[in-house]
């Protein structure tokens, strides 16, 4: 199964987004970003399954949280 990392602007938004996703029954994990991705965000991101990615991104954006980037997890 493939995973993606949703990169946000701050750890505060990462935690808020994880809470919002859990309220919508979408599993996610807060992860430390690899150095190649870290410079684009706050250093942390949310890892979600590929089959939940679109729903997760929509929920996050609907709450006014800006997504910096979505990257495929290695």
N, C-alpha and C positions, 0 to 999 in steps of 0.2 A: 504494500500500500504506500502511496506517495504522500508526502507531507510538504506543506508550504509554511513559510515564515512571513507573518505580517509585521512589518516594521513601522513603528509609530514614533512620535516626536519626543516622548518622555516616558519614564517608568510609571508615572502617575497615570498616563493614558493607557499604558499596557495593562496595569492592574484594573482600571475601570473597564476596559474592553473585555478582559477575561471575565469579570463579573457579569457584564451584559450578555456575553455568549453563554455563560453557565445558566443564566435566567431563561435562555432560549434553547436549552438542552443541546448546546454545541460544546463538545469537549475541546479544550485547548491547554497548552502548557506554556508557562513563561520560561523563556530560555535566554541564556547569555549568547549574544551574537558573536560569530567569528569575526576576526579583525577586518576581513575584507568587507563585511556588511556594517560593521560598527560605526564607521564614519558617516553613514547615511542616516542614522537615527540616534537613539539614546544609549545604545549598548545592549538593550534587551528587546525581545520581540515575542510574538505569540506564534506557537507552532500549532497548526490545524491540519486535519486530514484533507486531502484533495476533494473528497466528496462534500465537505462542509465549507469549502473556501468561499464560494460565491455568497452563500447565506451569511457567513461570518463577516465578509467585507461589507455587505449591504447593511447589516445591523450596526456595525461600527460607524460607518459613514452617516447613517440615519440619525445617530446621536451626536453628530457634529465633530467626531474625532477624525483628524486628517491622517490618512494612510500615506506614509512616505514611500513605501515600496512593498511589493510582494515578491518574495524570492523562493525558489524551490530549495527545500532542505536537502543537503547532501548526505 
